[in-house]
Amino acid sequence: MGKLGSPKSPHPHPANVDFLFGMRECPVRCSEGSAYSDPFSGRRLSGGYYHWSKNFLFGGTKGNTLNSIAAKQAIYKGVYGVKRHNWFHRNLRLIGFVIGLMGFFFWLDSLMFVDFDAANLRKSSVLETSTLKDVAGTSGKEESSPLMMYGRLLNLASTSLAQREFGHDPSNSWKEPSSQASVWKPCADRQRPKDQGSSRKSNGFILVSANGGLNQQRVAVCNAVAVASLLNATLVVPIFLYSSVWKDPSQFGDIYQEEHFINTLKDDITITKELPPHLRSLDPEAIGSVVTDAHLEKEAKPTDYVRLVLPILQQNGVVHLLGFGNRLGFDPLPPHLQKLRCKCNFHALKFVPKIQQVGSLLIRRIREYDSSSNRIDKELMGNFMPDNDARRDNTSKVPSKYLALHLRFEVDMVAYSLCDFGGGESERKELQAYRETHFPLLLQRLKGLKPVSPVELRISGRCPLTPEEAGLLLAGLGLERGTYIYLAGSQIYDGKSRMKPFTSLYPNLVTKEDLLDPIELEPFRNFSSQLAALDFIACATADVFAMTDSGSQLSSLVSGFRTYFGGGHTPTLRPNKKRLSAVLMENDTIPWNRFQRRVTKMIEEGQRVHVRRYGQSIYRQPRSSECMCKGH
């Protein structure tokens, strides 16, 4: 016998069309549960029942063929109509159950979505509010379009973040990469035996007028404490100069607790709130007791103070350090003075209750949690952040994680950098006009120098990171799209158009203005340093802190505070702008996985645990024998 379908093989008999379509056979097969039965209409039966005769399909006259086909179609419809009807009745209850089950799942999904959406509504970005207004005088645009410099990388980052939403691969950025970070412990406040000179009569009084904003003034205060100890002088509580840039009349007692400051350092130096009566009437300038930046070079050595300041102090009984800031170098300096600097910065300077209270309110709203999470909380917010064991009702709840980001992209920073940020001719004219108004000395210096191109500045890592670059950095580290981000400061240059690329990647962005009511912020209006103190608290207590400019005083002080009190569990992201610039300049070609590897390696290398290097700020890097103690 030949193969089925070959010319030699016998064909099935085509005599009965009813038989071919199973009209008479179907009830029997279905009821008997034959192997050929199929409860789903439209599914083919197998075996000989479906071998059609060539004579039936192609043979005979044209009319016969058409009649046969018509008959076949009519029978086909009738047979399968009956089958569908019978199947529907038999499975009616099953259909009802499936429809009901699907409806239940749709209802449950909708309920979960509404609940999730409501929970995240509070944490959504409010960038259209006043918190990210364009800096006054820098933009007159009604509606700014997104300003992007790295469109291709931005698309790759967006795709990667979307894919991560379906995965279970959390970023490693939430943990310190080295266990050595927890080995170092705070100990700058440990009592030391009084040195020989501590009982000697004071050489006189030192007045200090500190310039700058909150963080510059903090550094100035602790440098003044070290100078007073060096010269065996009595320190008068520092005065904060009014700045035309910061426009804040706050004084020391408006920001820091005076009594705590005096009492914490009483075993090291003598601090008084004002000059004694016999010196108050003196004019320090008239008697030659004013020392300015012109007299002391930046980062002056202790010998400079002994040589230039001590004789004036001994002669007149008072010295006024005017415009004092970073006029004391970090090395060489005797160990006990380094230790005193640390003690001042980390232990003696406590924010006043007004700042602590609102700061704790801000952190509670960020975390959705009412208790202290770590030692940093207690150091910065005192009793306004209760201990965990005092909140028994919170045992089943954990704080929400958040990342704090300090973007140094204000108009003054942008203009001073001389860099190009992709805004075209209008941006160049705008920034040049700002420089002419605010930085005339800078322009004067540049006249005699060979100009450096914006590209060269960027390659050398001298340009502040844009919000877009910061967003790409976080995406390269694998931080999820839903990461809750606190933005320190709010005056981003050309804010709306600059922030849109960032918020396209990370929409869960908030500022203190979003989280605190206007009535809660009212006592801080027109006091930029006090507002900056709230940012300091939010950045220092964050689960992760990301800086974009290592030269920023706030970033330096916050990272040092986290190192000192964090116990090795407060990672800080410090990008190397030169290396990051090299990666970003490959925007047109670099694959996303390679971009991620290079960014991650850069950040991990910046997180390596090492001892403070010679000349490095002890406020930023307190891991040294003068400031911290190394355990085992």
C-alpha positions as CSV (number, residue, x, y, z in Angstrom):
1,M,0.0,0.0,0.0
2,G,1.3,3.5,-0.9
3,K,1.7,6.4,1.4
4,L,-1.4,8.3,2.4
5,G,-2.2,10.9,-0.2
6,S,0.0,9.4,-2.9
7,P,-1.6,8.3,-6.2
8,K,-1.4,4.7,-5.1
9,S,-3.2,5.1,-1.8
10,P,-6.9,4.5,-1.6
11,H,-9.1,7.6,-0.9
12,P,-11.9,7.8,1.7
13,H,-15.3,7.2,0.2
14,P,-17.0,10.6,-0.5
15,A,-20.5,9.2,-0.7
16,N,-22.1,10.9,2.3
17,V,-21.4,14.6,3.0
18,D,-23.1,14.3,6.4
19,F,-20.6,11.7,7.3
20,L,-17.7,13.9,6.2
21,F,-18.8,16.7,8.6
22,G,-19.8,14.3,11.4
23,M,-23.4,15.5,11.6
24,R,-24.7,12.1,12.4
25,E,-21.7,10.9,14.2
26,C,-21.0,13.9,16.5
27,P,-23.7,13.2,19.1
28,V,-22.5,9.6,19.4
29,R,-18.8,10.6,19.6
30,C,-19.4,13.3,22.1
31,S,-21.5,11.2,24.4
32,E,-19.1,8.4,24.3
33,G,-16.1,10.6,25.0
34,S,-14.3,9.4,21.9
35,A,-10.7,10.4,21.4
36,Y,-11.8,12.4,18.4
37,S,-14.3,14.5,20.3
38,D,-13.4,18.2,21.0
39,P,-15.6,20.4,23.1
40,F,-14.2,23.6,21.5
41,S,-15.8,24.5,18.2
42,G,-13.4,25.3,15.4
43,R,-10.8,22.8,16.6
44,R,-10.0,20.1,14.0
45,L,-10.9,16.4,14.5
46,S,-8.0,14.0,13.8
47,G,-7.9,10.8,11.8
48,G,-9.7,9.6,8.7
49,Y,-12.8,11.7,9.2
50,Y,-10.8,14.7,7.8
51,H,-9.4,13.1,4.6
52,W,-11.4,14.7,1.8
53,S,-11.8,13.2,-1.6
54,K,-10.2,14.9,-4.6
55,N,-13.4,14.0,-6.5
56,F,-15.4,15.9,-4.0
57,L,-13.1,19.0,-3.8
58,F,-12.0,19.3,-7.4
59,G,-14.0,16.8,-9.5
60,G,-17.4,17.1,-11.3
61,T,-18.9,20.0,-13.2
62,K,-18.7,23.6,-12.2
63,G,-22.3,23.7,-11.2
64,N,-22.1,20.5,-9.2
65,T,-19.0,21.8,-7.5
66,L,-20.6,25.1,-6.5
67,N,-23.7,23.3,-5.3
68,S,-21.6,21.0,-3.2
69,I,-19.6,23.8,-1.7
70,A,-22.8,25.7,-0.8
71,A,-24.3,22.6,0.7
72,K,-21.0,22.0,2.6
73,Q,-21.0,25.6,4.0
74,A,-24.6,25.4,5.1
75,I,-24.1,22.1,6.9
76,Y,-20.8,23.4,8.4
77,K,-22.6,26.4,9.9
78,G,-25.5,24.3,11.2
79,V,-23.4,21.7,12.8
80,Y,-21.1,24.1,14.5
81,G,-23.9,26.3,15.6
82,V,-25.5,23.4,17.3
83,K,-22.2,22.4,18.9
84,R,-21.6,26.0,20.2
85,H,-25.1,26.2,21.6
86,N,-24.8,22.8,23.4
87,W,-21.4,23.7,24.8
88,F,-22.6,27.1,26.0
89,H,-25.4,25.5,28.0
90,R,-23.3,22.8,29.5
91,N,-20.6,25.3,30.7
92,L,-22.8,28.2,31.7
93,R,-21.9,28.0,35.3
94,L,-18.3,27.7,34.5
95,I,-18.5,30.9,32.4
96,G,-20.2,32.8,35.1
97,F,-17.6,31.7,37.6
98,V,-14.7,32.8,35.3
99,I,-16.3,36.2,34.6
100,G,-17.0,36.7,38.3
101,L,-13.4,35.8,39.2
102,M,-12.0,38.2,36.6
103,G,-14.2,40.9,37.9
104,F,-13.0,40.3,41.4
105,F,-9.3,40.6,40.3
106,F,-10.0,43.8,38.3
107,W,-11.7,45.3,41.4
108,L,-8.8,44.2,43.7
109,D,-6.2,45.6,41.2
110,S,-8.1,48.9,41.1
111,L,-8.3,49.1,44.9
112,M,-4.5,48.4,45.2
113,F,-3.7,51.0,42.5
114,V,-5.8,53.7,44.2
115,D,-4.2,52.9,47.6
116,F,-0.7,53.0,46.1
117,D,-1.4,56.2,44.2
118,A,-2.8,57.9,47.3
119,A,0.2,56.8,49.3
120,N,2.6,58.2,46.8
121,L,0.7,61.4,46.1
122,R,2.3,63.1,49.1
123,K,5.7,62.0,47.8
124,S,5.3,63.2,44.2
125,S,7.3,66.0,42.8
126,V,5.9,69.5,43.1
127,L,8.3,71.2,40.8
128,E,5.7,73.4,39.3
129,T,5.5,75.2,42.7
130,S,7.6,78.1,44.0
131,T,10.3,75.7,45.2
132,L,11.9,75.5,41.8
133,K,11.1,78.9,40.4
134,D,13.7,80.3,37.9
135,V,16.2,82.5,39.7
136,A,15.0,86.1,39.7
137,G,16.4,87.9,36.7
138,T,17.7,84.8,35.0
139,S,14.8,83.7,32.9
140,G,11.8,85.4,31.5
141,K,10.3,82.4,29.7
142,E,6.7,81.6,30.3
143,E,7.0,77.9,29.8
144,S,10.5,76.4,29.5
145,S,11.0,73.3,27.4
146,P,13.3,70.6,28.8
147,L,16.9,71.5,28.3
148,M,18.9,68.3,27.6
149,M,22.6,67.8,26.8
150,Y,22.6,63.9,26.7
151,G,19.4,62.9,25.0
152,R,20.6,59.4,24.0
153,L,21.9,58.5,27.5
154,L,18.7,59.9,29.0
155,N,16.6,57.5,26.8
156,L,18.8,54.6,27.8
157,A,18.5,55.5,31.5
158,S,14.7,55.8,31.2
159,T,14.5,52.3,29.6
160,S,16.8,50.8,32.2
161,L,14.8,52.2,35.1
162,A,11.5,51.0,33.5
163,Q,13.0,47.4,33.2
164,R,14.2,47.5,36.8
165,E,10.6,48.1,38.0
166,F,9.9,44.5,37.0
167,G,13.1,43.1,38.6
168,H,14.2,42.4,42.1
169,D,17.7,43.7,42.0
170,P,18.1,46.5,44.5
171,S,20.9,49.0,44.2
172,N,24.0,48.6,46.4
173,S,24.1,52.4,47.0
174,W,22.0,52.1,50.2
175,K,24.9,50.4,52.0
176,E,28.5,51.3,52.9
177,P,30.6,49.1,50.6
178,S,33.4,48.6,53.2
179,S,33.0,47.1,56.7
180,Q,36.0,49.2,57.8
181,A,33.7,52.2,57.8
182,S,32.2,51.0,61.1
183,V,35.6,50.6,62.8
184,W,36.0,54.3,63.5
185,K,34.2,55.8,66.5
186,P,33.6,59.4,67.7
187,C,35.9,60.5,70.5
188,A,36.8,64.1,70.1
189,D,34.8,65.0,73.2
190,R,36.9,62.8,75.5
191,Q,38.5,64.7,78.3
192,R,42.3,65.2,78.0
193,P,44.6,66.3,80.7
194,K,45.0,70.0,80.8
195,D,48.2,71.2,79.2
196,Q,50.7,73.3,81.0
197,G,49.6,76.6,79.5
198,S,45.9,76.2,80.3
199,S,46.2,77.8,83.7
200,R,48.2,80.8,82.5
201,K,46.6,84.3,82.4
202,S,44.8,85.1,79.2
203,N,46.7,87.2,76.7
204,G,43.5,89.1,75.8
205,F,40.3,88.9,74.0
206,I,39.6,87.7,70.4
207,L,36.6,89.2,68.5
208,V,35.6,87.3,65.4
209,S,33.4,88.5,62.6
210,A,32.6,85.5,60.4
211,N,31.4,86.0,56.8
212,G,29.6,83.8,54.3
213,G,26.6,81.6,54.9
214,L,25.7,79.0,57.5
215,N,28.5,76.5,56.6
216,Q,31.3,79.0,56.0
217,Q,30.4,80.6,59.4
218,R,30.5,77.2,61.1
219,V,34.0,76.6,59.8
220,A,35.0,80.1,60.9
221,V,33.7,79.5,64.5
222,C,35.7,76.3,65.0
223,N,38.8,77.9,63.4
224,A,38.5,80.8,65.9
225,V,38.3,78.3,68.8
226,A,41.5,76.8,67.7
227,V,43.2,80.2,67.3
228,A,42.0,81.3,70.7
229,S,43.6,78.2,72.2
230,L,46.8,78.7,70.2
231,L,47.2,82.3,71.4
232,N,45.9,81.6,75.0
233,A,43.2,84.1,74.5
234,T,39.6,84.5,75.6
235,L,37.1,84.1,72.8
236,V,34.1,86.3,72.6
237,V,31.0,84.6,71.1
238,P,31.5,85.2,67.3
239,I,29.5,87.8,65.4
240,F,28.0,86.8,62.0
241,L,28.4,89.5,59.3
242,Y,25.5,90.5,57.2
243,S,26.0,89.3,53.6
244,S,24.6,91.0,50.5
245,V,24.4,87.6,49.0
246,W,22.8,85.7,51.8
247,K,20.9,88.6,53.2
248,D,20.5,87.0,56.6
249,P,20.7,89.1,59.8
250,S,20.9,86.0,62.0
251,Q,23.5,86.0,64.8
252,F,25.2,83.1,66.6
253,G,22.5,82.8,69.2
254,D,19.8,82.6,66.5
255,I,21.3,79.4,65.1
256,Y,23.4,77.8,67.8
257,Q,22.9,77.2,71.5
258,E,25.3,79.7,73.2
259,E,25.3,78.1,76.7
260,H,26.0,74.6,75.3
261,F,28.8,76.1,73.1
262,I,30.4,77.8,76.1
263,N,30.0,74.8,78.5
264,T,31.2,72.1,76.1
265,L,34.5,74.0,75.5
266,K,35.1,75.3,79.0
267,D,37.8,72.9,79.8
268,D,39.7,73.9,76.6
269,I,39.3,77.7,76.3
270,T,37.4,80.5,78.0
271,I,34.4,81.9,76.1
272,T,32.5,85.0,77.0
273,K,29.4,86.6,75.5
274,E,30.9,90.1,75.3
275,L,33.9,92.2,76.0
276,P,34.5,93.4,79.5
277,P,33.4,97.0,80.2
278,H,36.9,98.6,79.9
279,L,37.3,97.3,76.4
280,R,33.8,98.0,75.0
281,S,34.5,101.6,74.4
282,L,37.6,101.1,72.4
283,D,37.7,101.3,68.7
284,P,39.7,98.3,67.5
285,E,40.5,99.9,64.2
286,A,41.7,103.1,65.8
287,I,44.2,101.2,68.0
288,G,45.4,98.9,65.2
289,S,43.7,95.8,66.5
290,V,41.8,94.8,63.3
291,V,43.2,91.9,61.4
292,T,41.7,91.2,57.9
293,D,42.3,88.8,55.0
294,A,44.9,91.3,53.7
295,H,47.1,90.5,56.8
296,L,46.7,86.7,56.8
297,E,47.0,84.5,53.8
298,K,44.5,81.8,53.1
299,E,45.0,78.7,55.2
300,A,47.6,80.5,57.3
301,K,49.9,78.4,59.6
302,P,50.0,78.6,63.4
303,T,53.4,80.4,63.2
304,D,51.7,83.2,61.2
305,Y,49.3,83.9,64.0
306,V,52.0,83.8,66.6
307,R,54.1,86.2,64.5
308,L,51.4,88.6,63.4
309,V,48.5,88.4,65.8
310,L,49.9,87.6,69.2
311,P,52.0,90.8,69.5
312,I,48.9,92.9,68.8
313,L,46.9,90.9,71.3
314,Q,49.5,91.3,74.0
315,Q,49.8,95.0,73.4
316,N,46.2,96.1,73.1
317,G,44.4,93.3,75.0
318,V,42.0,92.7,72.1
319,V,42.2,91.6,68.5
320,H,39.3,91.8,66.0
321,L,39.6,89.1,63.2
322,L,37.4,90.7,60.6
323,G,35.9,88.7,57.8
324,F,37.3,85.6,59.3
325,G,36.8,82.3,57.6
326,N,39.2,79.7,56.3
327,R,42.2,81.6,57.5
328,L,43.7,78.7,59.4
329,G,45.3,75.8,57.5
330,F,44.7,72.1,58.4
331,D,48.4,71.2,58.5
332,P,50.8,71.6,60.1
333,L,48.8,72.0,63.3
334,P,49.4,70.5,66.8
335,P,47.2,67.4,67.5
336,H,45.4,69.0,70.4
337,L,44.2,71.9,68.2
338,Q,42.9,69.5,65.5
339,K,41.1,67.7,68.3
340,L,39.6,71.0,69.5
341,R,38.4,71.8,66.0
342,C,36.6,68.4,65.9
343,K,35.1,68.9,69.4
344,C,33.8,72.3,68.3
345,N,32.3,71.1,65.0
346,F,30.8,67.8,66.1
347,H,29.9,68.5,69.8
348,A,29.8,72.2,70.7
349,L,27.6,73.5,67.9
350,K,24.0,72.5,68.5
351,F,21.1,74.1,66.7
352,V,18.7,76.1,68.8
353,P,15.4,74.4,69.8
354,K,13.5,76.3,67.1
355,I,15.6,74.7,64.3
356,Q,15.6,71.3,66.0
357,Q,11.9,71.2,66.3
358,V,11.1,72.1,62.7
359,G,13.9,69.9,61.6
360,S,12.4,66.9,63.4
361,L,9.1,67.7,61.8
362,L,10.7,67.7,58.4
363,I,12.4,64.3,59.0
364,R,9.2,62.7,60.4
365,R,7.3,63.7,57.2
366,I,10.1,62.4,55.0
367,R,10.3,59.1,56.8
368,E,6.7,58.7,57.8
369,Y,8.1,57.7,61.1
370,D,8.2,59.4,64.5
371,S,11.3,58.0,66.2
372,S,15.0,58.4,66.1
373,S,16.7,56.1,63.6
374,N,20.4,56.7,64.4
375,R,22.7,58.8,66.5
376,I,22.8,61.6,64.0
377,D,19.1,62.2,64.7
378,K,19.8,62.8,68.4
379,E,22.9,64.9,67.7
380,L,21.0,67.2,65.4
381,M,17.5,67.3,66.7
382,G,18.0,66.5,70.4
383,N,14.9,65.6,72.4
384,F,12.6,66.6,69.6
385,M,13.3,63.1,68.0
386,P,12.3,60.5,70.6
387,D,14.1,57.2,71.0
388,N,12.8,54.1,69.5
389,D,12.1,52.4,72.8
390,A,9.9,55.4,73.7
391,R,7.6,54.6,70.8
392,R,6.2,51.1,71.4
393,D,3.4,51.6,68.8
394,N,6.0,51.8,66.1
395,T,7.5,48.4,66.5
396,S,5.8,47.0,63.4
397,K,6.7,50.0,61.3
398,V,10.0,50.9,59.7
399,P,11.1,54.4,58.4
400,S,10.8,55.1,54.7
401,K,14.2,55.3,53.0
402,Y,15.3,58.4,51.2
403,L,18.2,59.9,49.4
404,A,19.3,63.5,49.9
405,L,20.7,65.4,47.0
406,H,22.7,68.6,47.1
407,L,22.7,70.2,43.7
408,R,25.2,73.1,43.4
409,F,23.5,74.6,40.3
410,E,22.6,78.1,41.5
411,V,23.1,81.0,39.1
412,D,26.2,82.3,41.0
413,M,27.9,78.9,40.8
414,V,26.9,78.5,37.1
415,A,28.1,82.0,36.1
416,Y,31.4,81.8,38.1
417,S,32.3,78.5,36.5
418,L,32.5,80.0,32.9
419,C,31.2,76.7,31.6
420,D,28.7,76.1,28.8
421,F,25.5,74.2,29.7
422,G,23.8,73.8,26.4
423,G,21.5,76.8,26.6
424,G,22.9,78.5,23.5
425,E,23.6,82.1,22.8
426,S,20.8,83.4,25.1
427,E,22.3,81.5,28.1
428,R,25.8,82.8,27.3
429,K,24.6,86.4,27.2
430,E,22.6,85.9,30.4
431,L,25.5,84.5,32.4
432,Q,27.9,87.1,31.1
433,A,25.6,89.9,32.2
434,Y,25.4,88.2,35.7
435,R,29.2,88.1,35.9
436,E,29.5,91.7,34.9
437,T,27.1,92.7,37.8
438,H,28.3,90.3,40.5
439,F,31.8,89.2,39.6
440,P,33.6,92.2,38.2
441,L,36.9,91.2,39.9
442,L,36.7,87.8,38.1
443,L,36.4,89.5,34.7
444,Q,39.2,91.8,35.6
445,R,41.5,88.9,36.3
446,L,40.5,87.0,33.2
447,K,41.6,89.9,31.0
448,G,45.2,89.2,31.4
449,L,44.9,85.4,31.1
450,K,44.7,83.1,28.1
451,P,41.0,82.1,27.7
452,V,40.1,78.5,28.5
453,S,37.4,77.0,26.4
454,P,34.1,75.6,28.0
455,V,35.1,72.2,26.6
456,E,38.4,72.3,28.4
457,L,36.8,73.3,31.6
458,R,34.4,70.4,31.4
459,I,37.1,67.9,30.6
460,S,39.1,69.0,33.6
461,G,36.1,68.5,35.9
462,R,35.6,72.2,36.7
463,C,32.0,72.5,35.7
464,P,29.1,72.0,38.3
465,L,26.9,69.0,37.5
466,T,23.6,69.8,35.9
467,P,20.4,68.2,37.2
468,E,20.4,66.1,34.1
469,E,23.9,64.8,34.8
470,A,23.0,64.1,38.4
471,G,20.0,62.1,37.3
472,L,22.1,60.0,34.9
473,L,24.6,59.4,37.7
474,L,21.9,58.0,40.0
475,A,20.4,55.9,37.2
476,G,23.9,54.6,36.4
477,L,24.1,53.4,40.0
478,G,20.9,51.5,39.6
479,L,18.7,53.5,42.0
480,E,15.1,52.7,41.4
481,R,12.8,55.2,39.6
482,G,10.6,55.4,42.7
483,T,13.5,56.4,45.0
484,Y,12.3,59.2,47.4
485,I,14.7,62.1,46.9
486,Y,15.1,65.2,49.1
487,L,16.5,68.2,47.2
488,A,18.6,70.5,49.4
489,G,18.2,74.1,48.3
490,S,15.8,75.2,45.7
491,Q,17.2,78.0,43.6
492,I,18.2,75.9,40.6
493,Y,19.4,78.0,37.6
494,D,16.6,78.0,35.0
495,G,14.9,75.6,37.3
496,K,11.9,74.2,35.4
497,S,13.7,73.4,32.1
498,R,16.8,72.1,33.9
499,M,14.8,69.9,36.3
500,K,12.6,68.2,33.7
501,P,15.2,65.7,32.5
502,F,15.9,64.8,36.2
503,T,12.3,64.4,37.1
504,S,11.6,62.3,34.0
505,L,13.9,59.7,35.6
506,Y,13.1,60.4,39.3
507,P,9.7,62.0,39.8
508,N,9.6,61.4,43.6
509,L,11.4,64.6,44.4
510,V,10.6,67.0,47.3
511,T,12.0,70.0,49.1
512,K,11.4,71.4,52.6
513,E,8.9,73.8,51.0
514,D,6.9,70.8,49.8
515,L,6.8,69.1,53.2
516,L,6.4,72.0,55.6
517,D,3.3,74.3,55.6
518,P,3.8,78.0,55.0
519,I,2.9,78.7,58.6
520,E,5.6,76.3,59.8
521,L,8.2,78.0,57.6
522,E,7.1,81.5,58.4
523,P,9.6,82.0,61.3
524,F,12.4,81.2,58.9
525,R,11.5,83.6,56.1
526,N,14.3,86.0,55.3
527,F,16.7,83.9,57.3
528,S,18.6,81.9,54.7
529,S,21.1,80.5,57.2
530,Q,18.3,79.1,59.4
531,L,16.6,77.6,56.3
532,A,20.0,76.1,55.3
533,A,20.2,74.5,58.8
534,L,17.0,72.5,57.9
535,D,18.7,71.3,54.7
536,F,21.8,70.4,56.8
537,I,19.6,68.2,59.0
538,A,17.8,66.5,56.1
539,C,21.0,65.8,54.3
540,A,22.9,64.5,57.3
541,T,20.2,62.1,58.5
542,A,19.4,60.7,55.0
543,D,19.9,57.0,54.3
544,V,22.1,58.1,51.3
545,F,23.6,61.5,50.7
546,A,24.6,62.4,47.1
547,M,26.8,65.5,46.5
548,T,27.5,67.0,43.1
549,D,30.4,69.3,44.2
550,S,33.0,68.2,46.6
551,G,34.1,71.8,47.1
552,S,30.8,72.8,48.6
553,Q,30.9,73.7,52.3
554,L,27.5,72.1,53.0
555,S,28.5,68.9,51.2
556,S,31.8,68.7,53.0
557,L,30.4,69.4,56.5
558,V,27.5,67.0,55.9
559,S,29.7,64.1,54.7
560,G,32.0,64.7,57.7
561,F,29.1,64.6,60.1
562,R,27.9,61.4,58.6
563,T,31.3,59.8,58.8
564,Y,31.7,60.9,62.5
565,F,28.3,59.9,63.8
566,G,27.1,57.4,61.2
567,G,28.7,54.3,62.6
568,G,29.6,53.1,59.1
569,H,26.0,52.9,57.9
570,T,25.6,56.3,56.2
571,P,26.9,56.0,52.6
572,T,27.8,59.2,50.8
573,L,28.1,59.4,47.0
574,R,31.0,61.6,45.8
575,P,31.3,61.7,42.0
576,N,34.7,62.6,40.5
577,K,33.6,65.3,38.1
578,K,36.6,64.8,35.8
579,R,36.0,61.1,35.4
580,L,32.3,61.5,35.1
581,S,32.8,64.1,32.4
582,A,34.9,61.7,30.4
583,V,32.1,59.1,30.5
584,L,29.4,61.6,29.6
585,M,31.3,62.8,26.6
586,E,30.8,59.4,25.1
587,N,27.0,60.0,25.1
588,D,26.7,59.2,21.4
589,T,28.3,55.7,21.5
590,I,28.7,54.3,25.0
591,P,26.5,51.2,25.8
592,W,24.3,51.6,28.9
593,N,25.9,48.6,30.7
594,R,29.4,50.1,30.2
595,F,28.2,53.5,31.5
596,Q,26.8,51.8,34.6
597,R,30.1,49.9,35.2
598,R,32.2,53.0,34.9
599,V,29.9,55.2,37.1
600,T,29.7,52.5,39.8
601,K,33.4,52.0,39.9
602,M,34.0,55.7,40.2
603,I,31.6,56.0,43.2
604,E,32.9,52.9,44.9
605,E,36.5,54.2,44.7
606,G,35.3,57.4,46.3
607,Q,33.8,55.5,49.2
608,R,37.0,53.7,50.2
609,V,37.8,54.0,53.8
610,H,41.1,55.9,54.5
611,V,42.7,58.1,57.1
612,R,42.7,61.9,56.6
613,R,45.5,62.9,54.3
614,Y,47.9,65.8,55.1
615,G,46.2,69.1,54.4
616,Q,42.7,67.6,54.0
617,S,39.9,69.2,55.9
618,I,39.2,67.5,59.2
619,Y,35.6,68.7,59.1
620,R,35.1,66.7,55.9
621,Q,37.4,63.7,56.8
622,P,37.4,63.2,60.6
623,R,39.0,59.7,60.3
624,S,42.2,60.6,62.1
625,S,43.7,59.9,65.5
626,E,43.0,63.5,66.6
627,C,39.3,63.2,65.9
628,M,38.1,59.6,66.0
629,C,39.2,56.4,67.6
630,K,39.8,53.2,65.7
631,G,38.3,50.1,67.3
632,H,38.7,46.5,66.4
